[in-house]
Amino acid sequence: MDTFNDKKFSKLIQRTLLAGVFLSSALIFTGFAFLISGSPQGAGILKAGLLALLLTPAARVVMLVYGYWRGGEDYFALASVMVLALLAVSALV
């Protein structure tokens, strides 16, 4: 079985953040293009881009939970779960 080391963990976090930023950027730019052209769905696409931007840090925390759990660091995985729970509660309030 392949070992899960710090380098792979860092790559996982990096790719998660890059994917979130690229997705939100693409949606925001597309939304602005639709708004400029006068299309009614531009506002929805723009909101989706902002939502993707806001969810990117939460996705990072999910990857932290996975990486710490996979690396055998249960204490940090539990701490990351608590952070994720606090993010969820704050989003609901």
Secondary structure, 3 states (H helix, E strand, C coil): CCCCCHHHHHHHHHHHHHHHHHHHHHHHHHHHHHHHHCCCCHHHHHHHHHHHHHHHHHHHHHHHHHHHHHCCCHHHHHHHHHHHHHHHHHHHC
